[in-house]
Amino acid sequence: MSLTRTLLPRQLPALASRTTARPFSLAARRMAEGDAFTKREQASEDYYVRQQEKDKLAKLKQKIADSEAQLAKDREEAESMVKKP
């Protein structure tokens, strides 16, 4: 059961004053600077996006290589058909 359900409504302001450890101005200033969690989260997202792009690029390069191999095979087959008659 949550803490707010077990407390009477008149007890909630007292609980709020006990849990607020630092003034709002200090908390706002720290959030404005950008905390380590925010920076780490952004770095993690950037890394994920780079990995996804790297994987897509690798797949595209493989697809191009496969297409070029198939094209070379088709050209050889076409040349052999032209030379036969």
C-alpha positions as CSV (number, residue, x, y, z in Angstrom):
1,M,0.0,0.0,0.0
2,S,1.3,3.5,-0.8
3,L,2.4,5.9,1.9
4,T,-0.2,8.5,0.9
5,R,-3.0,6.1,1.4
6,T,-2.0,5.3,5.0
7,L,-1.6,8.9,6.0
8,L,-4.4,11.2,6.9
9,P,-4.8,14.3,4.6
10,R,-3.8,16.6,7.5
11,Q,-0.4,14.7,7.8
12,L,0.6,15.2,4.1
13,P,1.9,18.9,4.5
14,A,4.1,17.8,7.4
15,L,5.5,14.9,5.3
16,A,6.2,17.2,2.4
17,S,8.1,19.6,4.5
18,R,10.3,16.8,5.9
19,T,11.1,15.3,2.5
20,T,12.2,18.6,0.9
21,A,15.9,18.7,1.7
22,R,17.1,21.6,-0.5
23,P,15.6,24.9,-1.5
24,F,13.8,25.1,-4.8
25,S,16.2,27.6,-6.2
26,L,19.1,25.3,-5.7
27,A,17.3,22.3,-7.2
28,A,16.3,24.5,-10.2
29,R,19.8,25.7,-10.7
30,R,21.2,22.1,-10.7
31,M,18.5,21.0,-13.2
32,A,19.4,23.9,-15.4
33,E,23.0,22.9,-15.5
34,G,22.1,19.4,-16.6
35,D,23.0,16.7,-14.2
36,A,25.1,13.7,-14.9
37,F,22.1,11.4,-15.5
38,T,20.8,13.6,-18.3
39,K,24.2,13.8,-19.9
40,R,24.7,10.0,-19.6
41,E,21.2,9.3,-20.9
42,Q,21.9,11.6,-24.0
43,A,25.2,9.9,-24.6
44,S,23.6,6.5,-24.4
45,E,20.9,7.5,-26.9
46,D,23.5,9.0,-29.2
47,Y,25.5,5.7,-29.0
48,Y,22.4,3.7,-29.7
49,V,21.6,5.8,-32.8
50,R,25.1,5.5,-34.1
51,Q,25.0,1.7,-33.6
52,Q,21.7,1.5,-35.5
53,E,23.1,3.6,-38.4
54,K,26.3,1.5,-38.4
55,D,24.2,-1.7,-38.7
56,K,22.0,-0.2,-41.5
57,L,25.1,0.9,-43.4
58,A,26.7,-2.6,-43.1
59,K,23.5,-4.2,-44.3
60,L,23.3,-1.8,-47.3
61,K,26.9,-2.5,-48.2
62,Q,26.2,-6.2,-48.0
63,K,23.1,-5.8,-50.2
64,I,25.2,-3.8,-52.8
65,A,27.9,-6.5,-52.8
66,D,25.3,-9.2,-53.3
67,S,23.7,-7.2,-56.1
68,E,27.0,-6.6,-57.8
69,A,27.8,-10.3,-57.6
70,Q,24.4,-11.2,-59.1
71,L,24.9,-8.7,-61.8
72,A,28.3,-10.1,-62.7
73,K,26.8,-13.6,-62.8
74,D,24.0,-12.4,-65.1
75,R,26.5,-10.6,-67.4
76,E,28.6,-13.8,-67.7
77,E,25.5,-15.8,-68.5
78,A,24.3,-13.2,-71.1
79,E,27.8,-13.2,-72.7
80,S,27.8,-17.0,-72.9
81,M,24.4,-17.0,-74.6
82,V,25.5,-14.4,-77.2
83,K,28.7,-16.5,-78.0
84,K,26.9,-19.8,-78.4
85,P,25.1,-19.3,-81.8
